Amino acid sequence: MSSESSLSIAYRDHLTNEMALLKGRDFSDQLDKLKSAIEYMLKKMEKLGDYELSEFTAKVGVEMGMWVFKADGSIEMKWTKTRK
């Protein structure tokens, strides 16, 4: 049994006010979707006029506690003017 298949987290869904279960595969699938979305975005954002993307940093964080499950992240991009 992989650690992904054994991971499951119970949490309260704030929209339905019911308990729900987040399984490792669900979390992994969401990360795969996020990766695909970022790759698509990078293709679109590679060049802005005379500037081209020179740096890219993605941060993903997960915080879990007895009462709280929180996920956050950010994307930082830096464009540098191309030399002609």
C-alpha positions as CSV (number, residue, x, y, z in Angstrom):
1,M,0.0,0.0,0.0
2,S,1.5,3.3,-1.0
3,S,1.5,6.3,1.3
4,E,-0.7,8.1,-1.2
5,S,-3.4,5.5,-1.0
6,S,-3.3,5.3,2.8
7,L,-3.5,9.1,3.3
8,S,-7.0,10.4,4.1
9,I,-8.0,13.5,6.0
10,A,-11.5,14.1,7.4
11,Y,-12.6,17.7,7.3
12,R,-15.8,19.8,7.7
13,D,-17.0,21.2,4.4
14,H,-17.9,24.8,5.1
15,L,-20.4,24.9,2.3
16,T,-22.5,21.9,3.3
17,N,-21.5,21.9,7.0
18,E,-20.9,18.1,6.6
19,M,-17.9,16.0,7.2
20,A,-16.0,15.0,4.1
21,L,-13.0,12.9,3.4
22,L,-10.0,14.0,1.3
23,K,-8.0,11.1,0.0
24,G,-4.4,11.1,-1.1
25,R,-5.3,10.4,-4.7
26,D,-7.7,13.4,-4.8
27,F,-5.0,15.6,-3.5
28,S,-2.5,14.2,-6.0
29,D,-5.0,14.7,-8.9
30,Q,-5.5,18.4,-7.9
31,L,-1.7,18.9,-7.9
32,D,-1.5,17.4,-11.4
33,K,-4.3,19.8,-12.6
34,L,-2.4,22.7,-11.0
35,K,0.8,21.7,-12.8
36,S,-1.0,21.5,-16.1
37,A,-2.6,25.0,-15.5
38,I,0.8,26.5,-14.7
39,E,2.5,25.0,-17.8
40,Y,-0.3,26.4,-20.0
41,M,0.0,29.8,-18.3
42,L,3.8,29.9,-18.7
43,K,3.4,29.3,-22.5
44,K,1.1,32.3,-22.7
45,M,3.2,34.5,-20.4
46,E,6.6,33.6,-21.8
47,K,6.9,36.9,-23.7
48,L,5.4,40.3,-23.0
49,G,6.4,42.8,-25.7
50,D,10.2,43.2,-25.5
51,Y,10.4,41.3,-22.2
52,E,10.7,37.5,-21.7
53,L,10.1,35.5,-18.6
54,S,13.5,35.0,-16.9
55,E,12.4,33.5,-13.5
56,F,9.5,31.6,-12.2
57,T,8.8,30.3,-8.7
58,A,5.8,28.4,-7.5
59,K,5.1,27.8,-3.8
60,V,2.5,25.4,-2.4
61,G,2.0,25.0,1.3
62,V,-0.3,22.8,3.3
63,E,-1.0,23.2,7.0
64,M,-2.9,20.6,9.0
65,G,-3.9,20.6,12.6
66,M,-6.5,19.0,14.8
67,W,-9.1,21.5,13.8
68,V,-7.7,23.3,10.7
69,F,-6.7,22.2,7.2
70,K,-5.4,25.1,5.2
71,A,-3.7,25.3,1.8
72,D,-2.1,28.3,0.3
73,G,0.4,29.2,-2.4
74,S,1.8,31.8,-4.7
75,I,3.3,32.3,-8.1
76,E,6.1,34.8,-8.7
77,M,7.4,35.7,-12.2
78,K,10.1,38.0,-13.4
79,W,10.4,39.4,-16.9
80,T,13.7,40.7,-18.3
81,K,14.0,43.0,-21.3
82,T,15.5,41.2,-24.2
83,R,18.7,42.7,-25.7
84,K,18.6,43.5,-29.4
